[in-house]
Amino acid sequence: FLPLPTSYVIEESLDFSCLKGNGYISDYELHDLFKEANLPLPGYKVREIIQKLMLEGDKNKDGKICFEEFVVQELKSSDIAKTFRKAINRKEGICAIGGTSELSSEGTQHSYSEEEKYAFVNWINKALENDPDCKHVLPMNPNTNDLFRALGDGIVLCKMINLSVADTIDERVINKKKLTPFTIQENLNLALNSASAIGCHVVNIGAEDLKAGKPHLVLGLLWQIIKIGLFADIELSRNEALAALLREGETLEDLMKLSPEELLLRWANFHLENAGWQKISNFSTDIKDSRAYFHLLDQIAPKGQKEGEERIDISMAGFSEKDDLKRAEYMLQQSDRLGCRQFVTPADVVSGNPKLNLAFVANLFNKYPALTKPENQDIDWTLLEGETREERTFRNWMNSLGVNPHVNHLYGDLQDALVILQLYEKTKVPVDWNKVNKPPYPKLGANMKKLENCNYAVDLGKHPAKFSLVGIGGQDLNDGNPTLTLALVWQLMRRFTLGMLKDLCDGEKANDDIIVKWVNRTLREAGKSTSIQNFKDKTICTSLAVVDLIDAIQPGCINYELVKTGDLSDADKHENAKYAVSMARRIGARVYALPEDVVEVKPKMVMTVFACLMGRGMKKV
């Protein structure tokens, strides 16, 4: 195994999210990588490796080691190569395939997990078994490469995205019959751009990659889509009963800062404690003997106490089985009685596959949380207002760019500014990473280190980014001030969106006026009667200008029989907006805005819609 260039989704059989930050290898990132590979190295050893890479691998002498330099130098460094090869050789069920792109470094291999393929096929077969649009490819055989062929026309991918985040894709937009290479391409564009809109990291994954069924890319994208769906309700604002997991002295705010993974672990331990069993610290080594799972199933199984609820008694007969694999099979038989035998095989449990076991537990939680909302406790429930559409859009945009760490809670996860600094780099604002404090932070003074990062982020915003940050300081980011944090994040998203147009405008800096003029000129030249005055124009609420612009960019793509005109009701406007947003994504525009943003004419989000369409229209692809 060799680390891949940035033009690839990093190996998904191991979780290499630690390398999805700014595109360069740092000591703490390399430390995390070795740790993930179950080969932890002391800090001094990691620093020695970094120093050696800097001396021998920094070809452009910029003081940083990018992935490409890391790959080249890794080939020469026998110590590093042997270490990684040892890590991969210890992993079971990993299939290696040769580099699949001209951009691949010579000798690069991509690997994928047969266990993950097997699990995802079974999950999709179950989820879409009654969908008539998928009968041509389902059910898939998990023991073959059916999966990579079945996803090639984009229909199953679109359906899975809608299962994870309902109504992301307007079903009317999916090409389902008499498929041609062109309509398949449209479906795959729709799937990729919609996946990006819900927060999947799809940079440098193209429709051709999915059509060709490249295993590492297909499985990487599928895992992100499935995970988003599994984690959707593991959120306090959507499940107030999670407050039952509060520990003594904690506030609701403390619980809200936990990631879905951390909440799942706490949930499992809540039930294990009630069962009188020892707590676990992970869904890998600590669950290999299946005994914690037996107790968890027993605790969450319906007791028949609610009206109309069937009682399910979990048999503990297999608990004392001496053979780990047999014990795991007995446990999974009990999970099957709950309708939850998904994602893991006995071998996956015994090997401690962290990804698949996490999915298994998330599915258990979603079906049988077995929690009761606390009553008569001093809990400030007003904190659970939930995420606004604007906040969700910003969060999904960040995650789609592959920031590290993954942003689960917009304000809490930005309080050390690491994500913000990565976004600066993605908007071509240079960041001096030598000035940045990186995790793990010291126990004493951790907040001071984070505050220093926030101060640096604000300084970069004022110069060289030249953002309007009047009255915004590092402390505001560190405190998670919603209004002021959003003010900075919006300017980053705006800079990123407009930056994509700069090259298309002959280097001229794009702005609102340029976009509006281009929109109206394009509509006029296509013989359309619609136009817009600005991004606050109330006529935008009908989506007719958006629909006409899409048809002007790709003539004949709009089915005007599906577009409502005349005196429109709110429902009509929403249907038009759903169709417009999905069609924009289908023709290749990476739109993050939601249909509601168009109907309500939210100027910021409306601007991004037209800017993305302008980018698509000017590329002429």
Summary of the structure (lengths in Angstrom):
residues: 621
radius of gyration: 25.3
end to end distance: 35.5
largest distance: 76.5
contacts: 1966
relative contact order: 0.07
helix: 57%
strand: 3%
